Amino acid sequence: MNELSFHRALYTLLLGVGIAAGWQVPIVYVAPTGDDANSGRYSTQPVKSIQRGLDLAAAGGTVILDRGTYYLMDTIRVTNG
């Protein structure tokens, strides 16, 4: 096995272990009809507020906003993580 093949195999192994352990970067779904008590991890269980979606997203994660009208009550805080 050459060095490149070894690195690819190691990366694949670590990626598989990371995904199994829940290390994947989540996608958080937000919809005006959602509920902030939801997990936001599935499009069928979105959170309601953009801020809640940002709070749940991991560093480098993705927040997907469904179409609709969002009413903002406070300033949205995005932290660098």
C-alpha positions in Angstrom: 0.0 0.0 0.0 1.5 3.3 -1.0 1.3 6.4 1.2 -1.6 8.0 -0.7 -3.7 4.8 -0.5 -2.9 4.6 3.2 -4.0 8.2 3.8 -7.3 7.6 1.8 -8.0 4.4 3.8 -7.3 6.2 7.1 -9.5 9.2 6.1 -12.3 6.8 5.1 -12.0 4.9 8.4 -12.0 8.1 10.5 -14.9 9.6 8.5 -16.9 6.4 9.1 -16.2 6.4 12.8 -17.0 10.1 13.0 -20.3 9.7 11.3 -21.2 6.7 13.5 -20.3 8.8 16.6 -22.4 11.7 15.5 -19.5 14.0 14.5 -21.0 14.9 11.2 -21.8 18.6 10.6 -25.6 18.8 10.9 -28.0 20.5 8.5 -30.6 22.4 10.5 -34.0 23.0 8.9 -36.0 26.2 9.8 -39.5 26.9 8.7 -42.1 29.5 9.8 -44.4 26.7 10.6 -41.8 24.8 12.7 -41.4 24.5 16.5 -38.3 25.6 18.4 -38.8 22.5 20.5 -38.0 20.3 17.4 -34.5 19.0 16.7 -34.3 20.7 13.3 -32.4 17.8 11.9 -35.1 16.7 9.5 -37.1 18.7 7.0 -40.2 17.2 8.6 -39.2 18.6 12.0 -37.9 22.1 11.5 -37.3 24.7 14.2 -39.3 27.9 13.9 -36.8 30.7 14.5 -33.7 31.5 12.5 -31.8 32.1 15.8 -32.7 28.6 17.1 -31.4 27.2 13.8 -28.1 29.0 14.2 -27.8 27.9 17.8 -28.2 24.3 16.8 -25.9 24.4 13.8 -22.3 23.2 14.4 -19.4 25.2 13.2 -19.3 24.9 9.4 -22.9 23.6 9.4 -25.8 24.5 7.2 -29.0 26.2 8.1 -31.7 25.7 5.5 -34.6 28.3 5.5 -37.9 27.1 4.1 -39.9 29.7 2.1 -42.2 31.9 4.1 -42.2 35.0 6.3 -40.0 35.2 9.4 -40.8 37.7 12.1 -37.6 38.9 13.9 -38.0 39.9 17.5 -34.3 40.4 18.3 -31.0 40.8 16.5 -29.8 37.6 15.0 -26.5 36.5 16.5 -24.0 34.5 14.4 -20.9 33.4 16.3 -17.8 32.2 14.7 -17.2 28.6 15.7 
